Amino acid sequence: MTQTAKQRIVVVGRGLAGALVAWKFAERGCDVQWWGNGAASASRVAAGMFNPVSFRRVVEVWNAAEHLAEMRATVQGIEAALGRTGQLLHDVPVAKVFANGEYRDTWDARWDENHGVCQWATEGEDLAGAGLTRVEGPAGVGRVHASGWVDVPQLLDALERHFDALGALHDRAWSVKDGLPEGANAVVDCRGVGAAEELTLVGVTVNPNHGDVLTLSTPVEGAGSLDTNGHNINNGKWLLPTELKDGRQWWRLGATYSWHRLTPTPDPQAAVELRAHMAKAFDEEGRTALRGARLEAHQAGLRPASPDRRPTVGPWPGQPRGVLMLNGLGTRGVLVGPAAAESLVAWWLDGVEMPEEMRATRFKSVRAHVPGFQE
Ligand SMILES: Cc1cc2nc3c(=O)[nH]c(=O)nc-3n(C[C@H](O)[C@H](O)[C@H](O)COP(=O)(O)OP(=O)(O)OC[C@H]3O[C@@H](n4cnc5c(N)ncnc54)[C@H](O)[C@@H]3O)c2cc1C
């Protein structure tokens, strides 16, 4: 039965996970209080890209169609409600530069199989056909048209302003020892890597994965300009055109992945490596432009990664009823986060079963640490 009484929900963590959970509970008429302690947030540096195609094996990512639809509906709903239509979600096609002929064969074979991935992308083509005059890649490119990016920092700013205006935004820390705040029906832990230590004790692994990303700008035309014909270029790293600002074209270039760096501080070596790797996708003129591009920002963050690349959503293992969690958004928070938050809200308010793949009990380690834990 749908629960109609106005519930008091405290959401802890002001990153993407917390924002989506806070928004979706509020949309359902709950009295939401949104807490955060100002600790570093992966969401504040994320490029926010979404892409239903996994380039490693040329297959669809997990639940691509459902997650893409939920992401679009959620972000566009927020845009409309906050008067930001067209400002948060940006459709940008990806041009995957094929590493070699063998990879192209794998890509093109999907069309012979009529594979699900074909709905999101097009068969391999040569660079001139794709209008990629500065890109180099003898094996050609495959284009994904169902991709783009969400301006996550802007989304967070807009939602913080919204909740602040309601008196519901609080600079306040929480840890699981604090339990259910007084008067609340539920507290949702969305602390990302900030929850890792406590979650380890109950068998939930959140591995901090360090990533660097650069913000660059180039002249719009003439010497030093860079043209990707509106594409996000992917050659293992990616170069995403974001906006025209101050008379220049702005880009994000990323990202690195490291399990060894445990603080969210930028790695100077990463800046060199990112430019060098992306330069390989361009001709001489493009390489010169990339080398000369102005560095506007170099940021880094810690992705909250889970061992099976699925989020963990639902009750916080071993805690009293009402202490809940959403963590493990990993490298694909934008695509996975809205569906994960939607599942949490539907489970808590309507009793809709949580998808098996997102439950904490899928981990043997949780079953061993918290015997008898039920969801
Ligand atoms: C370089 C880089 C690029 C990325 N690019 C993409 C991309 O293109 N597409 C994509 O989908 N994903 C991307 N990601 C991943 C994405 O950032 C994450 O999936 C997502 O942001 C995780 O959100 P989160 O809310 O779980 O964690 P976070 O954003 O880290 O938020 C955690 C929040 O909890 C708060 N907090 C911590 N401890 C406490 C406490 N004790 N009390 C109160 N609050 C606390 C923190 O202040 C923070 O606000 C990228 C990540 C990085 C690092």
The ligand as a MOL file (V3000), in Angstrom:
LIG
                    3D

  0  0  0     0  0            999 V3000
M  V30 BEGIN CTAB
M  V30 COUNTS 53 58 0 0 0
M  V30 BEGIN ATOM
M  V30 1 C 37.7310 12.5770 -12.0250 0
M  V30 2 C 36.3630 11.9670 -11.9490 0
M  V30 3 C 35.5680 11.9700 -13.0790 0
M  V30 4 C 34.3060 11.3720 -13.0310 0
M  V30 5 N 33.5440 11.4190 -14.1550 0
M  V30 6 C 32.3250 10.8270 -14.1460 0
M  V30 7 C 31.5230 10.8560 -15.2990 0
M  V30 8 O 31.8910 11.4100 -16.3290 0
M  V30 9 N 30.2940 10.2400 -15.2510 0
M  V30 10 C 29.8450 9.6290 -14.1120 0
M  V30 11 O 28.7360 9.0810 -14.1230 0
M  V30 12 N 30.6030 9.5990 -12.9940 0
M  V30 13 C 31.8190 10.1790 -12.9890 0
M  V30 14 N 32.5840 10.1350 -11.8640 0
M  V30 15 C 32.0830 9.3650 -10.7250 0
M  V30 16 C 31.1010 10.1900 -9.9010 0
M  V30 17 O 31.7890 11.2990 -9.4330 0
M  V30 18 C 30.5350 9.3540 -8.7510 0
M  V30 19 O 29.8590 8.2060 -9.2310 0
M  V30 20 C 29.5380 10.1470 -7.9030 0
M  V30 21 O 29.8380 11.5030 -7.9110 0
M  V30 22 C 29.5100 9.6500 -6.4840 0
M  V30 23 O 28.6020 10.4200 -5.7490 0
M  V30 24 P 28.3990 10.2310 -4.2000 0
M  V30 25 O 27.3580 11.2010 -3.7890 0
M  V30 26 O 28.1980 8.7930 -3.8720 0
M  V30 27 O 29.8090 10.6170 -3.5370 0
M  V30 28 P 30.4270 12.0600 -3.2680 0
M  V30 29 O 30.2000 12.9770 -4.3970 0
M  V30 30 O 31.8530 11.8320 -2.8740 0
M  V30 31 O 29.5990 12.6340 -2.0480 0
M  V30 32 C 29.7710 12.2330 -0.7100 0
M  V30 33 C 29.2820 13.3510 0.1740 0
M  V30 34 O 29.2850 12.9370 1.5320 0
M  V30 35 C 29.7630 14.0030 2.3340 0
M  V30 36 N 30.2560 13.4260 3.5800 0
M  V30 37 C 31.3240 12.5870 3.7470 0
M  V30 38 N 31.4370 12.2550 5.0510 0
M  V30 39 C 30.4160 12.8730 5.7160 0
M  V30 40 C 29.9840 12.9010 7.0800 0
M  V30 41 N 30.6290 12.2070 8.0360 0
M  V30 42 N 28.8890 13.6180 7.3980 0
M  V30 43 C 28.2210 14.3140 6.4550 0
M  V30 44 N 28.5710 14.3220 5.1480 0
M  V30 45 C 29.6600 13.6130 4.7850 0
M  V30 46 C 30.8150 14.6760 1.4650 0
M  V30 47 O 31.0350 16.0080 1.8800 0
M  V30 48 C 30.1370 14.6120 0.0990 0
M  V30 49 O 29.2830 15.7170 -0.0750 0
M  V30 50 C 33.8380 10.7540 -11.8480 0
M  V30 51 C 34.6310 10.7960 -10.7040 0
M  V30 52 C 35.8720 11.3820 -10.7440 0
M  V30 53 C 36.7040 11.4130 -9.4930 0
M  V30 END ATOM
M  V30 BEGIN BOND
M  V30 1 1 1 2
M  V30 2 1 2 3
M  V30 3 2 2 52
M  V30 4 2 3 4
M  V30 5 1 4 5
M  V30 6 1 4 50
M  V30 7 2 5 6
M  V30 8 1 6 7
M  V30 9 1 6 13
M  V30 10 2 7 8
M  V30 11 1 7 9
M  V30 12 1 9 10
M  V30 13 2 10 11
M  V30 14 1 10 12
M  V30 15 2 12 13
M  V30 16 1 13 14
M  V30 17 1 14 15
M  V30 18 1 14 50
M  V30 19 1 15 16
M  V30 20 1 16 17
M  V30 21 1 16 18
M  V30 22 1 18 19
M  V30 23 1 18 20
M  V30 24 1 20 21
M  V30 25 1 20 22
M  V30 26 1 22 23
M  V30 27 1 23 24
M  V30 28 2 24 25
M  V30 29 1 24 26
M  V30 30 1 24 27
M  V30 31 1 27 28
M  V30 32 2 28 29
M  V30 33 1 28 30
M  V30 34 1 28 31
M  V30 35 1 31 32
M  V30 36 1 32 33
M  V30 37 1 33 34
M  V30 38 1 33 48
M  V30 39 1 34 35
M  V30 40 1 35 36
M  V30 41 1 35 46
M  V30 42 1 36 37
M  V30 43 1 36 45
M  V30 44 2 37 38
M  V30 45 1 38 39
M  V30 46 1 39 40
M  V30 47 2 39 45
M  V30 48 1 40 41
M  V30 49 2 40 42
M  V30 50 1 42 43
M  V30 51 2 43 44
M  V30 52 1 44 45
M  V30 53 1 46 47
M  V30 54 1 46 48
M  V30 55 1 48 49
M  V30 56 2 50 51
M  V30 57 1 51 52
M  V30 58 1 52 53
M  V30 END BOND
M  V30 END CTAB
M  END
